[in-house]
């Protein structure tokens, strides 16, 4: 389908993993992000198939230059919640405009917010009824992509976890586990939620994007089933050989923290996902593309914690 790809947001969690997955497939990959320092550092891991391209996606001229060197464009840019509106729309307008002018296919990394409340595992054809500000914004962006005339893939993912993931719910908890025995966990610890090991998600999306018949559609890329906070704590306890326990962070606590923290203030409306989780149905992918990569939660959590331990050791030197 393509021989050279541009990954916009290459130093973020999914951007990093996507660049890695594409390079491992021997696809020349233009890693685009604002921080040249991080791009240079990460290129050591990506190898010779990665070409770094420092730039700002809010500057359409930078996007044009990066995209001109590629056959396909992955949009994996992630920005803080408090900056979503209007930044997400501006970024998407810039990228879609460039893809339209240069006739480049567009692959979009999306979350589950646009699904709203779901009573059973959500398929790509499930009615989307977003009831939050963020969910409605995400749905508006999806409609913009569908109406752009650009060949597209829209991929929905659960919350990410894993090495280099960045600012996610599980990462927030994992970082505390390294130094503490009792740590904060966002939401109720006895409710099963879905997460996806970020490298699995990146591999699945790279495979999907290489299928010509996948374009013009929405796709779910689920994780390896569901897991509770209590189960995560048990895995961490066994792996680190210490007793780890989770203290749930409830909505009222998030709201209180949000008085001082703009990110937490914006997250408050998404707390419903920790009480009535959205679970993705990936049968469409498996029927048409093939088996989804599925790292077990046991292995994924261990690798996430080991990565944090190694990072802490390096920083201590």
C-alpha positions as CSV (number, residue, x, y, z in Angstrom):
1,X,0.0,0.0,0.0
2,X,2.8,2.4,0.8
3,X,6.6,2.4,1.2
4,X,7.2,5.5,3.2
5,X,5.0,6.9,6.1
6,X,4.9,10.1,8.1
7,X,4.0,9.7,11.8
8,X,2.9,13.0,13.2
9,X,3.4,13.2,16.9
10,X,6.2,10.6,16.9
11,X,7.5,11.4,20.4
12,X,4.1,10.7,22.0
13,X,3.0,7.3,23.3
14,X,1.3,5.9,20.2
15,X,3.5,8.0,17.9
16,X,6.6,6.4,19.3
17,X,5.2,2.9,19.1
18,X,3.9,3.4,15.6
19,X,7.2,4.7,14.4
20,X,8.9,1.6,15.9
21,X,6.3,-0.8,14.4
22,X,6.6,0.7,10.9
23,X,10.4,0.7,11.0
24,X,10.3,-3.0,12.0
25,X,8.3,-3.6,8.8
26,X,11.1,-2.0,6.9
27,X,8.9,1.0,6.0
28,X,10.8,4.3,5.8
29,X,9.2,6.5,8.5
30,X,9.3,10.2,8.9
31,X,9.1,10.9,12.6
32,X,7.6,14.3,13.0
33,X,7.4,16.1,16.4
34,X,8.2,19.5,18.0
35,X,11.1,18.3,20.1
36,X,14.3,17.7,18.1
37,X,16.0,16.6,21.3
38,X,13.6,13.7,21.8
39,X,13.6,12.8,18.2
40,X,17.3,12.4,18.2
41,X,17.2,10.4,21.4
42,X,14.4,8.1,20.1
43,X,16.0,7.5,16.7
44,X,18.6,5.4,18.5
45,X,15.8,2.9,19.2
46,X,14.0,3.2,15.9
47,X,17.1,2.6,13.8
48,X,18.0,3.5,10.2
49,X,14.5,3.3,8.8
50,X,13.5,6.4,10.8
51,X,14.1,9.9,9.5
52,X,13.5,12.6,12.1
53,X,11.7,15.8,11.1
54,X,11.3,18.5,13.8
55,X,8.3,20.7,13.2
56,X,5.1,22.1,14.6
57,X,1.8,20.7,13.4
58,X,0.1,24.0,14.2
59,X,2.2,25.4,11.4
60,X,0.8,24.0,8.1
61,X,4.0,24.7,6.2
62,X,5.8,22.2,8.5
63,X,3.1,19.6,7.9
64,X,3.3,20.1,4.2
65,X,7.1,19.5,4.1
66,X,6.9,16.4,6.2
67,X,3.9,14.9,4.3
68,X,5.4,15.6,0.9
69,X,8.1,13.0,1.7
70,X,5.6,10.3,2.6
71,X,3.1,8.0,0.9
72,X,0.7,7.8,3.9
73,X,0.1,10.0,7.0
74,X,-0.5,8.8,10.6
75,X,-2.0,11.3,12.9
76,X,-0.9,10.3,16.4
77,X,-0.5,13.8,18.0
78,X,-1.7,14.0,21.6
79,X,-2.1,17.2,23.5
80,X,-3.3,18.0,27.0
81,X,-7.0,17.9,27.7
82,X,-7.2,21.6,28.6
83,X,-5.9,22.5,25.1
84,X,-8.2,20.2,23.1
85,X,-10.6,23.0,22.0
86,X,-9.8,24.5,19.5
87,X,-6.4,22.9,19.0
88,X,-7.6,19.5,17.9
89,X,-9.8,20.9,15.2
90,X,-7.0,23.3,14.0
91,X,-4.5,20.4,13.8
92,X,-6.9,18.2,12.0
93,X,-7.8,20.9,9.5
94,X,-4.1,21.5,8.7
95,X,-3.4,17.8,8.2
96,X,-6.5,17.0,6.2
97,X,-5.9,20.0,3.9
98,X,-2.4,18.8,3.2
99,X,-3.4,15.2,2.6
100,X,-6.1,16.4,0.2
101,X,-3.7,18.6,-1.8
102,X,-1.1,15.9,-1.9
103,X,-3.5,13.0,-2.4
104,X,-2.1,11.1,0.6
105,X,-4.1,8.5,2.7
106,X,-4.8,9.5,6.3
107,X,-4.7,7.2,9.3
108,X,-6.2,8.6,12.5
109,X,-5.5,7.3,16.1
110,X,-8.7,7.8,18.1
111,X,-10.0,6.9,21.6
112,X,-13.4,5.6,22.7
113,X,-14.9,8.9,23.9
114,X,-17.2,9.3,20.9
115,X,-19.0,6.0,21.7
116,X,-20.6,7.5,24.9
117,X,-22.4,5.1,27.1
118,X,-22.6,1.5,25.8
119,X,-24.5,-1.4,27.4
120,X,-22.5,-4.1,25.6
121,X,-19.2,-4.4,23.7
122,X,-19.2,-1.7,21.0
123,X,-18.9,-2.6,17.4
124,X,-18.0,-0.1,14.6
125,X,-21.7,0.1,13.8
126,X,-22.9,0.7,17.4
127,X,-24.9,4.0,17.8
128,X,-22.6,6.7,19.0
129,X,-24.2,8.9,21.7
130,X,-21.4,11.0,23.2
131,X,-22.7,12.9,26.2
132,X,-19.5,14.6,27.3
133,X,-17.8,17.7,25.9
134,X,-14.8,15.6,24.9
135,X,-16.9,12.8,23.3
136,X,-18.9,15.3,21.3
137,X,-15.7,17.0,20.1
138,X,-14.2,13.7,19.1
139,X,-17.4,12.8,17.1
140,X,-17.2,16.2,15.3
141,X,-13.6,15.4,14.3
142,X,-14.7,12.0,13.0
143,X,-17.4,13.5,10.8
144,X,-14.9,16.0,9.5
145,X,-12.6,13.2,8.4
146,X,-15.4,11.3,6.8
147,X,-16.5,14.3,4.8
148,X,-13.0,15.4,3.8
149,X,-12.7,13.4,0.6
150,X,-9.4,12.0,1.8
151,X,-8.9,8.2,1.9
152,X,-9.0,7.5,5.7
153,X,-8.8,4.9,8.4
154,X,-10.2,5.9,11.8
155,X,-9.0,3.5,14.6
156,X,-10.6,3.4,18.0
157,X,-8.4,2.2,20.9
158,X,-8.9,1.7,24.6
159,X,-6.6,3.4,27.1
160,X,-3.0,2.7,26.4
161,X,-0.4,1.3,28.7
162,X,3.2,0.1,28.3
163,X,6.8,1.5,27.9
164,X,7.0,5.1,26.6
165,X,3.2,5.5,26.9
166,X,3.2,8.9,28.5
167,X,0.3,10.4,30.4
168,X,-2.3,7.7,30.8
169,X,-4.4,6.3,33.7
170,X,-2.3,3.2,34.2
171,X,1.0,5.0,33.8
172,X,-0.2,7.4,36.6
173,X,-0.5,4.3,38.8
174,X,2.6,2.5,37.7
175,X,4.9,5.4,38.3
176,X,3.7,5.4,42.0
177,X,4.2,1.6,42.3
178,X,7.9,2.0,41.8
179,X,8.3,4.0,45.0
180,X,5.3,3.1,47.1
181,X,3.2,0.2,48.3
182,X,-0.1,2.0,48.5
183,X,-0.9,3.9,45.4
184,X,-3.7,5.9,43.8
185,X,-5.8,4.2,41.1
186,X,-8.4,6.3,39.1
187,X,-11.8,4.7,39.5
188,X,-13.2,1.7,41.4
189,X,-10.7,-1.1,41.8
190,X,-13.2,-3.9,41.4
191,X,-14.6,-2.9,38.0
192,X,-13.2,-4.7,34.9
193,X,-11.9,-2.2,32.3
194,X,-10.2,-2.6,29.0
195,X,-6.6,-1.4,28.3
196,X,-4.3,-2.1,25.4
197,X,-0.6,-2.7,25.4
198,X,0.6,0.2,23.3
199,X,2.9,-1.9,21.1
200,X,0.1,-4.3,20.2
201,X,-2.0,-1.3,19.2
202,X,0.7,0.1,17.0
203,X,1.4,-3.2,15.3
204,X,-2.3,-3.8,14.6
205,X,-2.7,-0.3,13.1
206,X,0.4,-0.7,11.0
207,X,-1.0,-4.0,9.6
208,X,-4.4,-2.4,9.0
209,X,-3.0,0.6,7.2
210,X,-1.2,-1.6,4.7
211,X,-4.5,-3.2,3.6
212,X,-5.9,-1.2,0.7
213,X,-9.4,-2.4,1.3
214,X,-9.4,-1.0,4.9
215,X,-9.7,2.6,3.9
216,X,-12.9,4.6,4.1
217,X,-13.9,2.8,7.3
218,X,-13.9,2.9,11.1
219,X,-12.1,0.1,13.0
220,X,-11.9,-1.0,16.6
221,X,-8.6,-2.2,17.9
222,X,-9.3,-3.8,21.4
223,X,-7.0,-5.0,24.1
224,X,-6.6,-8.5,25.6
225,X,-9.9,-8.6,27.4
226,X,-10.6,-6.7,30.6
227,X,-8.9,-6.5,34.0
228,X,-9.7,-4.9,37.4
229,X,-7.5,-2.7,39.5
230,X,-7.3,-5.5,42.1
231,X,-5.9,-7.9,39.5
232,X,-3.3,-5.3,38.4
233,X,-2.2,-4.8,42.0
234,X,-1.8,-8.6,42.4
235,X,0.4,-8.8,39.3
236,X,2.5,-5.9,40.4
237,X,2.9,-7.4,43.9
238,X,4.1,-10.8,42.5
239,X,6.5,-9.2,40.0
240,X,8.0,-6.7,42.4
241,X,8.0,-9.0,45.4
242,X,6.2,-6.5,47.6
243,X,2.6,-6.0,48.7
244,X,1.0,-3.4,46.4
245,X,-2.5,-2.1,47.2
246,X,-4.6,0.5,45.3
247,X,-6.5,3.3,46.8
248,X,-9.4,4.4,44.5
249,X,-9.6,8.0,43.3
250,X,-13.2,8.9,43.1
251,X,-14.9,11.6,41.1
252,X,-15.2,14.0,44.0
253,X,-11.4,13.7,44.5
254,X,-10.7,14.4,40.9
255,X,-12.9,17.4,41.0
256,X,-11.1,18.7,44.1
257,X,-7.7,18.2,42.6
258,X,-8.9,20.0,39.5
259,X,-9.2,23.2,41.4
260,X,-5.4,23.3,41.1
261,X,-4.7,21.0,38.2
262,X,-6.2,21.9,34.8
263,X,-5.7,18.4,33.4
264,X,-7.6,16.8,36.3
265,X,-10.3,19.4,36.0
266,X,-10.8,18.4,32.4
267,X,-10.8,14.7,33.2
268,X,-13.7,14.9,35.7
269,X,-16.4,14.4,33.0
270,X,-14.6,11.2,31.8
271,X,-14.9,9.4,35.2
272,X,-18.0,7.6,33.9
273,X,-15.6,5.3,32.0
274,X,-14.4,4.0,35.4
275,X,-18.0,3.1,36.4
276,X,-19.6,2.0,33.1
277,X,-16.6,1.1,30.9
278,X,-16.7,1.0,27.1
279,X,-15.4,-2.3,25.8
280,X,-14.5,-2.7,22.1
281,X,-15.6,-5.5,19.9
282,X,-12.7,-6.4,17.5
283,X,-14.4,-9.1,15.5
284,X,-14.4,-7.0,12.3
285,X,-10.6,-6.6,12.4
286,X,-10.0,-10.3,13.1
287,X,-12.4,-11.4,10.3
288,X,-11.0,-9.2,7.6
289,X,-7.4,-8.4,8.6
290,X,-6.3,-11.3,10.9
291,X,-5.5,-12.0,14.5
292,X,-4.9,-9.0,16.7
293,X,-1.6,-8.8,18.5
294,X,-2.4,-9.6,22.2
295,X,0.1,-9.3,24.9
296,X,-1.3,-10.7,28.1
297,X,-1.9,-8.2,30.9
298,X,0.6,-10.2,33.1
299,X,3.4,-9.7,30.5
300,X,2.4,-6.2,29.6
301,X,2.3,-5.0,33.2
302,X,5.6,-6.6,34.0
303,X,7.3,-5.0,31.0
304,X,5.8,-1.6,31.9
305,X,7.1,-1.8,35.4
306,X,10.5,-3.0,34.3
307,X,10.8,-0.1,31.9
308,X,10.0,2.3,34.7
309,X,12.6,0.6,37.0
310,X,15.3,0.9,34.4
311,X,14.5,4.5,33.8
312,X,14.6,5.3,37.5
313,X,18.0,3.6,37.7
314,X,19.4,5.6,34.8
315,X,18.2,8.8,36.3
316,X,19.7,8.0,39.6
317,X,23.2,7.7,38.1
